[in-house]
Amino acid sequence: MGTGGIIILVLFAAIVGYILATEKPFSGKPAGLENPFSGLPKISVQLVKAPEEMTERLTPKWQRELCQKLEQEGYRLIGDYSYASTLFFWARTYLSPDHKSALLLVNWVEGKEGGKVVISNLELYSFTGNSFLVTACAQDGAAKLLTGANRPSEEQMSLHLKAVYAESAVRPILEEHQQRLKEWEGKGTKVRELTQENILPSLSKIFS
């Protein structure tokens, strides 16, 4: 065998060794079962105060009226929050009267100056020590807070793929969440009491 043949054999052995080292065909694990995102570092999402100029100018009229009613019914306004340095959405966050749920009216801003449109979603969260329950309305493709590696299980989540456009669209979702919460507690689940101090840290853990 000449020098060229030896070089070819060496290259072939190197390729086979690389395939065995990277693909691990004899490891016994079926392909495709590993989480492709498992090695990525977990990014911490911080909720910060949304720019008041944006929220005051862009909050829809129906939502202003609904918010007044919610506060009269005992919902406590925590504030308008967004991700840091983000100007395309904000979440008006409330603590429910029974302190068992966080209510978020999430407003997505689409379009440019002079032609901006606000699409509103609704998200309600309740928590246990290490899990949570979510009932939400969301425009298809805009359920940003509910996607990714931490997407809730089917049991945890009830997601309606539509935007909320009036109080009449919000009320049924509020009632649904309360009913699901009762069923959750009926199974022995201990629901965490939310306070003005722990509501944002609780939500941030989900969105991270």
For each residue, the residues with C-beta under 8 A, 3 or more apart:
1: 5 6 9
2: 5 6
3: 6 7
4: 7 8
5: 1 2 8 9
6: 1 2 3 9 10
7: 3 4 10 11
8: 4 5 11 12
9: 1 5 6 12 13
10: 6 7 13 14
11: 7 8 14 15
12: 8 9 15 16
13: 9 10 16 17
14: 10 11 17 18
15: 11 12 18 19
16: 12 13 19 20
17: 13 14 20 21
18: 14 15 21 22
19: 15 16 22 23 25
20: 16 17 23 24 25 26
21: 17 18 24
22: 18 19
23: 19 20
24: 20 21 27 29
25: 19 20
26: 20
27: 24
28:
29: 24 33 34
30: 33
31:
32:
33: 29 30
34: 29 38
35: 38 149
36:
37: 40 149
38: 34 35
39:
40: 37
41:
42: 208
43: 208
44: 204 208
45: 83 204 207 208
46: 83 84 204
47: 81 82 83 91 200 203 204 207
48: 81 82 83 84
49: 52 79 80 81 82
50: 54 55 80 81 82 90 91
51: 54 55 82 87
52: 49 55 56 80
53: 56 57
54: 50 51 57 58 87 90 109
55: 50 51 52 58 59 80 90 92 107
56: 52 53 59
57: 53 54
58: 54 55 107 109 116 118
59: 55 56 63 64 92 107 118
60: 63 64 107 118 120
61: 64 65
62: 65 66 165 166 167
63: 59 60 66 67 92 105 107 120
64: 59 60 61 67 68
65: 61 62 68 69 167
66: 62 63 69 70 105 167 170
67: 63 64 70 71 77 92 105
68: 64 65 71 72
69: 65 66 72 73 167
70: 66 67 73 75 94 103
71: 67 68 74 75 76 77
72: 68 69
73: 69 70 97
74: 71 96 97
75: 70 71 94 95 96 97 103
76: 71 94 95 196
77: 67 71 92 93 94
78: 81 93 94 95 196 199 200
79: 49 92 93
80: 49 50 52 55 90 91 92 93
81: 47 48 49 50 78 90 91 93 200
82: 47 48 49 50 51 86 87 89 90 91
83: 45 46 47 48 86 89
84: 46 48
85:
86: 82 83 89
87: 51 54 82 109
88: 108 109 110
89: 82 83 86 106 107 108 109 144
90: 50 54 55 80 81 82 106 107
91: 47 50 80 81 82 104 105 106 107 123 145
92: 55 59 63 67 77 79 80 104 105 106 107
93: 77 78 79 80 81 102 103 104 199 200 203
94: 70 75 76 77 78 102 103 104 105
95: 75 76 78 99 101 102 103 194 195 196 199
96: 74 75 99 100 101 102 103 194
97: 73 74 75
98: 101
99: 95 96 193 194 195
100: 96 126 181 191 192 193 194
101: 95 96 98 124 125 126 177 181 194
102: 93 94 95 96 124 125 126 194 199 202 203
103: 70 75 93 94 95 96 122 123 124 174
104: 91 92 93 94 122 123 124 125 145 203
105: 63 66 67 91 92 94 120 121 122 164
106: 89 90 91 92 120 121 122 123 145
107: 55 58 59 60 63 89 90 91 92 118 119 120 121
108: 88 89 118 119 120 121 139 142
109: 54 58 87 88 89 116 117 118
110: 88 116 117 118 119
111: 115 116 117
112: 115 116
113: 116
114:
115: 111 112
116: 58 109 110 111 112 113
117: 109 110 111
118: 58 59 60 107 108 109 110
119: 107 108 110 139 142 163
120: 60 63 105 106 107 108 163 164 165
121: 105 106 107 108 136 137 138 139 142 143 163 164
122: 103 104 105 106 136 137 164 169 170 173
123: 91 103 104 106 134 135 136 137 138 145 146
124: 101 102 103 104 134 135 136 173 174 177
125: 101 102 104 132 133 134 202 203 206
126: 100 101 102 132 133 177 181 184 191 192
127: 131 132 133 191 192 194 202
128: 131 132 189 190 191 192
129: 190 192
130:
131: 127 128 156
132: 125 126 127 128 152 156 202 206
133: 125 126 127 156 177 180 181 184
134: 123 124 125 146 152 156 157 158 159
135: 123 124 157 158 173 176 177 180
136: 121 122 123 124 143 146 157 158 159 160 173
137: 121 122 123 159 160 162 163 164 169 170 173
138: 121 123 142 143 146 159 160 161 162 163
139: 108 119 121 142 143 161 162 163
140: 143 161 162
141:
142: 108 119 121 138 139
143: 121 136 138 139 140 146 147 159 161
144: 89 147
145: 91 104 106 123 206 207
146: 123 134 136 138 143 151 152 157 159
147: 143 144 151
148: 151
149: 35 37
150: 206 207 208
151: 146 147 148 157
152: 132 134 146 156 157
153: 156 157
154: 157
155:
156: 131 132 133 134 152 153
157: 134 135 136 146 151 152 153 154
158: 134 135 136 176 177 180
159: 134 136 137 138 143 146
160: 136 137 138 173
161: 138 139 140 143
162: 137 138 139 140 169
163: 119 120 121 137 138 139
164: 105 120 121 122 137 169 170 173
165: 62 120 169
166: 62 169 170
167: 62 65 66 69 170 171
168: 171
169: 122 137 162 164 165 166 172 173
170: 66 122 137 164 166 167 173 174
171: 167 168 174 175
172: 169 175 176
173: 122 124 135 136 137 160 164 169 170 176 177
174: 103 124 170 171 177 178
175: 171 172 178 179
176: 135 158 172 173 179 180
177: 101 124 126 133 135 158 173 174 180 181
178: 174 175 181 182
179: 175 176 182 183
180: 133 135 158 176 177 183 184
181: 100 101 126 133 177 178 184 185 191
182: 178 179 185 186
183: 179 180 186 187
184: 126 133 180 181 187 189 191
185: 181 182 188 189 191
186: 182 183
187: 183 184
188: 185
189: 128 184 185
190: 128 129
191: 100 126 127 128 181 184 185
192: 100 126 127 128 129 198 202
193: 99 100
194: 95 96 99 100 101 102 127 198 199 202
195: 95 99 198 199
196: 76 78 95 199
197:
198: 192 194 195 201 202
199: 78 93 95 102 194 195 196 202 203
200: 47 78 81 93 203 204
201: 198 204 205
202: 102 125 127 132 192 194 198 199 205 206
203: 47 93 102 104 125 199 200 206 207
204: 44 45 46 47 200 201 207 208
205: 201 202 208
206: 125 132 145 150 202 203
207: 45 47 145 150 203 204
208: 42 43 44 45 150 204 205
